[in-house]
Amino acid sequence: MQFDHIVLSVKNLKASIKFYSTFLGKSKVSKWDAHWMLGETKLFLTFPYKKSARKFNKQNLGLNHIAFKVLTLAELKRYASRLTKAKIKHSGIQIDKYSKKEFLFFDDPDDIRLEFYLR
């Protein structure tokens, strides 16, 4: 079994497309959403079904974060550099205390925690 797709509801579709394109490349955009192919999984950004003042909080029940797998330390460093050049605040490369693997994390414009994780 694999993931088919992931849908993230965002407040500002245009700003979120710009943010995600920084590290995912060009998206396919329609009037209602944008998406990228990540391997065989589609990542969608779309408007929320309901207007809500509630902000995303990774401490709540539900989604904590999304991790993108990278295969080499050089690839992880390239993503870190890309984020820095785009002025996207991130953790810098750290070592996971459990797996001893390198990773970095950052938040999207809606405070959804994202991570690049070396496998």
C-alpha positions in Angstrom: 0.0 0.0 0.0 1.2 3.5 -0.8 -0.3 7.0 -0.4 -2.3 8.1 -3.5 -2.7 11.8 -2.6 -2.4 14.3 0.2 -4.6 17.4 0.3 -3.7 20.5 2.3 -6.2 23.3 2.8 -4.5 26.7 2.7 -5.6 30.2 3.4 -3.8 31.9 0.5 -3.5 29.5 -2.5 -1.3 31.9 -4.5 1.2 32.5 -1.6 1.3 28.7 -0.8 2.0 27.8 -4.4 4.9 30.2 -4.5 6.2 28.8 -1.2 5.9 25.1 -2.1 7.3 25.7 -5.6 10.6 26.9 -4.0 11.4 23.3 -3.2 9.0 21.1 -5.2 9.3 22.9 -8.5 6.5 24.0 -10.9 3.0 22.8 -10.0 0.0 22.1 -12.1 -2.5 24.8 -11.3 -6.3 25.1 -11.8 -8.8 27.6 -10.6 -9.4 25.6 -7.4 -6.1 23.9 -6.6 -2.5 23.2 -7.4 -0.7 19.9 -7.3 2.7 18.3 -7.6 3.7 14.6 -8.2 6.0 13.3 -5.5 6.9 9.9 -6.8 3.5 8.2 -7.3 1.8 10.5 -4.7 0.0 13.7 -5.6 0.2 16.6 -3.2 -2.7 19.0 -3.5 -3.1 22.5 -2.2 -6.6 23.8 -2.1 -8.9 26.2 -0.4 -10.6 25.1 2.8 -14.2 23.8 2.5 -15.3 26.1 5.2 -14.0 29.5 6.2 -12.4 29.1 9.6 -10.3 31.4 11.8 -8.7 28.3 13.3 -5.0 28.1 12.8 -3.1 24.9 12.2 -1.4 23.6 15.3 0.8 20.6 15.2 0.2 19.9 18.9 -3.5 19.2 18.3 -4.9 15.8 17.4 -4.3 15.0 13.8 -1.5 15.9 11.5 1.8 16.7 13.2 4.1 17.1 10.2 4.9 16.0 6.7 8.4 14.6 6.0 9.9 14.5 2.5 12.5 11.8 2.0 15.9 12.8 0.7 18.5 10.1 -0.3 21.8 11.9 0.3 23.3 14.4 2.6 24.3 16.5 -0.5 20.6 16.6 -1.5 19.6 17.7 2.0 22.2 20.5 1.9 20.8 21.6 -1.5 17.3 21.9 0.0 18.7 23.8 3.0 20.5 26.2 0.6 17.3 26.6 -1.5 15.2 27.5 1.6 17.9 29.9 2.9 18.1 31.7 -0.5 14.3 32.0 -0.6 14.4 33.5 3.0 12.4 30.6 4.4 13.3 30.2 8.1 14.3 26.6 8.9 16.0 24.6 11.6 19.3 24.0 9.8 20.5 20.4 9.4 20.2 18.5 12.7 20.6 14.9 13.8 17.6 12.9 14.9 18.4 11.7 18.5 16.6 8.4 17.9 17.6 7.4 14.3 20.8 9.4 14.2 19.8 10.6 10.7 20.1 14.1 9.4 17.0 16.3 8.9 15.7 19.8 8.8 12.3 21.3 9.5 10.4 24.4 8.6 6.8 25.7 8.6 4.7 26.6 5.6 2.7 29.9 5.4 -0.2 28.2 7.4 2.2 26.9 10.1 2.1 23.3 8.8 5.4 21.7 9.8 7.4 20.2 7.0 10.6 18.3 7.1 13.3 17.0 4.8 14.6 13.7 6.3 17.6 11.7 5.1 16.9 8.0 4.6 
